[in-house]
């Protein structure tokens, strides 16, 4: 399944509007919906399993600590600002 995630990441790279939307999502489900709207199907479990390898700047967790990414993926929402 990782191939779909990496193909989606490559696709987003060339789409400024989609990249901006992906950086602003509020939940993993929004990532799944954005991907599905463009023909890329994967599950939340797939996203969790491969997220550590998804390092492109398009991802909402880019540049954030690993704890932020884990919270976002497992709790289903952005951490509250400290």
Secondary structure as GFF3:
##gff-version 3
##sequence-region A 1 82
A	DSSP	alpha_helix	2	13	.	.	.	ID=ss1
A	DSSP	alpha_helix	16	24	.	.	.	ID=ss2
A	DSSP	alpha_helix	28	37	.	.	.	ID=ss3
A	DSSP	alpha_helix	44	50	.	.	.	ID=ss4
A	DSSP	three_ten_helix	51	53	.	.	.	ID=ss5
A	DSSP	alpha_helix	66	75	.	.	.	ID=ss6
###
